[in-house]
């Protein structure tokens, strides 16, 4: 996966190159968390935490399967 799209009141797109293997989910999770902290008023903390978890799960599944 190389594209993450999250909408929390305003559209935002994050493009990043993920390393292959086990570290991909961590990098994706950290990048998503950084992006969501740029505008905390537009994305409630609970929603941001859910989005970070979803991205982590999706990337993990992509690596495993």
C-alpha positions in Angstrom: 0.0 0.0 0.0 1.4 3.4 -0.9 -1.5 5.7 -0.5 -3.6 6.6 2.6 -6.6 8.8 2.4 -8.4 10.0 5.6 -11.1 12.6 5.8 -11.8 14.3 9.1 -13.6 17.5 8.2 -11.2 18.3 5.4 -9.8 16.0 2.7 -6.2 15.0 3.1 -4.0 12.6 1.2 -0.8 11.1 2.4 1.6 9.4 0.0 4.5 7.5 1.3 6.8 4.7 0.3 6.6 1.9 2.9 9.5 -0.5 3.6 8.8 -4.1 2.7 8.1 -6.5 5.5 7.4 -6.2 9.2 8.3 -2.5 9.6 5.7 -1.3 7.0 2.8 -1.2 9.5 4.9 0.8 12.0 5.9 3.3 9.4 2.3 3.7 8.1 1.0 4.1 11.7 3.6 6.7 12.5 3.0 8.7 9.3 -0.8 8.6 9.8 -0.5 9.8 13.4 1.8 12.7 12.3 -0.6 13.7 9.6 -3.6 13.7 12.0 -1.8 15.8 14.6 -1.3 18.6 12.1 -5.0 19.7 12.4 -6.3 18.3 15.7 -9.4 20.5 15.8 -10.6 18.9 12.6 -10.2 15.3 13.7 -11.3 14.3 17.2 -8.8 12.2 19.1 -11.0 9.1 19.2 -11.4 9.2 15.4 -7.7 9.8 14.9 -6.8 6.8 17.1 -9.3 4.6 15.1 -7.8 5.8 11.8 -4.3 4.9 13.0 -5.4 1.5 14.0 -7.3 0.9 10.7 -4.2 1.9 8.7 -2.0 -0.4 10.8 -4.3 -3.3 10.3 -4.7 -2.7 6.6 -0.9 -2.5 6.0 -0.3 -5.6 8.2 -2.8 -7.6 6.2 -1.3 -6.4 3.0 2.2 -7.6 4.1 1.0 -10.9 5.5 -1.3 -11.8 2.7 
